[in-house]
Amino acid sequence: MSVNDILEALANGWSAEEVAENYRIPVEAVYEALRFALETLRKVEVITVEATS
């Protein structure tokens, strides 16, 4: 069971409770996966580069 699996299930419309029940994990683990994803995305810096022709 990975964070990716949990996020994919949530993105497909499953509730946190459904994810927990189907993957046999505590619902708190689902929320922790969301927190992990949020913290990871906060660290991402996007740099825009203008194309020249």
N, C-alpha and C positions, 0 to 999 in steps of 0.2 A: 504494500500500500504506500503510495507516494503522494506528495503534495499535488503533483500533476493530476493523479487519478481523482483526488478529491475535488480539485478545481474544475476538472472536466465534467464530473457528475453534477456539480452545482451549475455550471454553464449550460448543461443540458436540461435544467429545470428541476432537478431534484432539490428537495428541502434539506436543510442540515440534518434534520431528524432521519430522513430517508437514507442519506449517505451513511450516517452512523449505524442505522439498522442493517443496511445491505452489506456494509463492509465490516460489521461487527466491531466497531470502535466507539469510544465515548463521543458524545456530541461535542464535548469540549475539544477533542482532537480536530474536529472539523473547523471549529473557530480558530484554533491555533494554526491550522494550515492557512487560513485566510490572513491571519496576522503576519505569518511568515512571508506570504506573497506580498502583502502591503509593504513590509519593511524592505524586502528585496527590491521592489519597484521604486521605493523612495531613494534608493542608492543609485539608480540608473540616471545617467546624465545624457541627454540627447544633444548632439552638436549638429547644427545645420551648416552645410557646406554649399555655397553657391557655385553652380556649374558655370564654367566659362566656355565660350565657343570661339 
